[in-house]
Amino acid sequence: MRVDRRELAAVFAGGVVGALARAGLVEALPHGAILAANLVGTFALGYFVTRLQERLPLSAYRRPFLGTGVCGALTTFSTLQVELLDMDPGPAIAYALVSVLAGFAAVALATNLVRAG
C-alpha cells in the first residue's frame, strides 16, 4: 500500500481548520456548542460532498481536505456521547434523537440546495 503524502497533508490541513472552527463555536456558544458544531458540520459535509461530486471537476485533494479534514474535525460525536452520559435518560434520548435527525435533515437540505442551484 502506498501512502499519498499530499492527501494526508490535505486531511491534516482541513483538520486544523475544522478544529479551530469548533473551538470558535465553543467560545461563542458555551452551551449548545456541540450540537451547533455537529449540525454545521453535517450541513457542510452534505454541501461539500454533493458539490464536489456533481458540480466540480474531480480532484484528489478537495474531498480529503473538506470532508475528512474540515468536517471530520468540526463534528464531534464522541463529545456528544460523553454529554449524553451526563444527562438523565429522558433528556439524553431526546438530545440524541434531535442530534441525529437534525443532522440527517441538514445533509438533505444542503444536498438539495446544491442540486437546485
C-alpha positions in Angstrom: 0.0 0.0 0.0 1.3 3.4 -1.0 0.6 6.5 1.0 -0.1 9.8 -0.7 1.5 12.4 1.4 -0.3 15.2 -0.3 -3.6 13.6 0.6 -2.5 13.2 4.2 -1.5 16.9 4.2 -4.9 17.8 2.9 -6.6 15.9 5.7 -4.3 17.4 8.3 -4.8 21.0 7.0 -8.5 20.5 6.8 -8.5 19.1 10.4 -6.8 22.2 11.6 -9.4 24.4 10.0 -12.3 22.2 11.4 -10.8 22.1 14.9 -10.3 25.8 15.0 -13.9 26.3 13.8 -15.2 24.0 16.6 -13.1 25.8 19.2 -14.6 29.1 18.0 -18.1 27.7 18.4 -17.3 26.5 21.9 -16.1 30.0 22.8 -19.1 31.7 21.2 -21.7 29.2 22.4 -20.6 27.6 25.7 -24.0 25.8 26.0 -25.1 24.1 22.9 -21.8 24.3 21.0 -21.5 20.6 20.4 -25.0 20.4 18.9 -24.2 23.5 16.8 -20.9 22.1 15.6 -22.4 18.8 14.7 -25.2 20.4 12.7 -23.0 22.9 11.0 -20.6 20.1 10.2 -23.2 17.8 8.8 -24.7 20.6 6.7 -21.2 21.4 5.4 -20.5 17.7 4.6 -23.7 17.4 2.6 -22.9 20.6 0.7 -19.2 19.8 0.0 -19.7 16.1 -1.0 -22.6 16.9 -3.3 -20.9 19.9 -4.8 -17.6 18.1 -5.3 -19.3 15.0 -6.8 -21.8 16.7 -9.0 -20.6 20.2 -9.8 -16.9 20.4 -9.8 -14.1 18.5 -11.7 -12.6 15.6 -9.9 -9.7 16.4 -7.5 -7.7 14.1 -5.4 -7.4 16.5 -2.5 -10.6 18.5 -2.2 -12.7 15.7 -0.6 -10.0 14.7 1.9 -9.5 18.4 2.8 -13.1 19.4 3.2 -14.9 16.1 4.1 -12.4 14.1 6.2 -10.4 17.1 7.4 -12.7 20.1 8.0 -16.0 18.3 8.6 -14.4 15.4 10.5 -12.7 17.8 12.9 -15.6 20.2 13.2 -18.1 17.5 14.1 -17.6 15.8 17.5 -19.9 12.9 18.0 -17.6 11.4 20.7 -18.2 14.5 22.8 -21.9 14.2 22.1 -21.7 10.7 23.6 -20.0 12.0 26.8 -22.6 14.7 27.1 -25.3 12.0 26.9 -23.8 10.1 29.7 -24.0 13.1 32.0 -27.8 13.5 31.3 -30.8 11.9 32.8 -32.3 9.2 30.4 -35.3 11.2 29.1 -33.3 14.4 28.1 -30.5 12.2 26.8 -32.8 10.3 24.5 -34.4 13.5 23.2 -31.0 15.1 22.7 -29.6 12.1 20.8 -32.7 11.9 18.6 -32.6 15.7 17.9 -28.9 15.4 17.0 -29.3 12.5 14.6 -32.5 13.6 13.0 -31.4 17.3 12.6 -28.1 16.0 11.2 -29.8 14.0 8.6 -32.1 17.0 7.8 -29.0 19.2 7.5 -27.4 16.9 5.0 -30.6 16.6 3.0 -31.1 20.3 2.9 -27.5 21.0 1.8 -27.7 18.4 -0.9 -31.0 19.8 -2.2 -29.6 23.3 -2.2 -26.6 22.3 -4.2 -28.7 20.4 -6.7 -31.2 23.2 -7.1 -28.5 25.8 -7.7 
